[in-house]
């Protein structure tokens, strides 16, 4: 192994370790919960429409984490 190859290897190894630590850090932090609404209908006739509140993860933060 030449000196240039060794230097390149060390840089790549450091870069990989840094990226792995950042990835692990992003998965440790959960996205915050927020209130969202979904459309619902009643179970029985006349099947009226309505809105229902649900807790969801912040979609922007969840997408960033999953990316």
C-alpha positions as CSV (number, residue, x, y, z in Angstrom):
1,X,0.0,0.0,0.0
2,X,1.4,3.3,-1.0
3,X,1.5,6.4,1.2
4,X,-1.2,8.1,-0.9
5,X,-3.5,5.1,-0.7
6,X,-3.0,5.0,3.1
7,X,-3.9,8.7,3.4
8,X,-7.0,8.2,1.2
9,X,-8.0,5.2,3.3
10,X,-7.7,7.2,6.6
11,X,-9.8,10.1,5.2
12,X,-12.5,7.7,4.0
13,X,-12.5,5.8,7.3
14,X,-12.9,9.1,9.3
15,X,-15.7,10.2,6.9
16,X,-17.5,6.9,7.3
17,X,-17.3,7.0,11.1
18,X,-18.6,10.5,11.1
19,X,-21.6,9.6,8.9
20,X,-22.4,6.6,10.9
21,X,-22.4,8.6,14.2
22,X,-24.7,11.3,12.6
23,X,-27.1,8.6,11.4
24,X,-27.2,6.9,14.8
25,X,-27.8,10.3,16.4
26,X,-30.7,11.1,14.1
27,X,-32.4,7.8,14.9
28,X,-32.0,8.4,18.7
29,X,-34.0,11.6,18.5
30,X,-37.7,11.0,18.0
31,X,-39.8,13.5,16.0
32,X,-42.1,15.6,18.1
33,X,-45.8,14.7,18.4
34,X,-48.4,17.1,17.2
35,X,-52.2,17.1,16.9
36,X,-53.6,16.2,13.4
37,X,-57.1,15.6,12.1
38,X,-58.5,12.8,10.0
39,X,-61.8,12.4,8.3
40,X,-64.2,9.9,9.8
41,X,-67.8,8.6,9.3
42,X,-70.2,7.2,11.8
43,X,-70.5,3.5,12.1
44,X,-74.3,3.4,11.5
45,X,-76.7,4.8,9.0
46,X,-76.8,7.8,7.9
47,X,-72.9,7.6,7.9
48,X,-72.3,11.3,8.8
49,X,-68.9,12.8,8.0
50,X,-66.8,14.4,10.7
51,X,-63.3,15.1,11.8
52,X,-61.4,13.3,14.5
53,X,-58.2,14.4,16.3
54,X,-55.2,12.1,16.4
55,X,-51.6,12.4,17.6
56,X,-49.1,12.1,14.8
57,X,-45.3,12.6,14.4
58,X,-44.3,15.9,12.8
59,X,-44.2,14.9,9.1
60,X,-41.3,17.2,8.3
61,X,-39.1,15.8,11.1
62,X,-40.1,12.2,10.4
63,X,-39.3,12.6,6.7
64,X,-35.9,14.1,7.5
65,X,-35.1,11.3,9.9
66,X,-36.2,8.6,7.4
67,X,-34.3,10.1,4.6
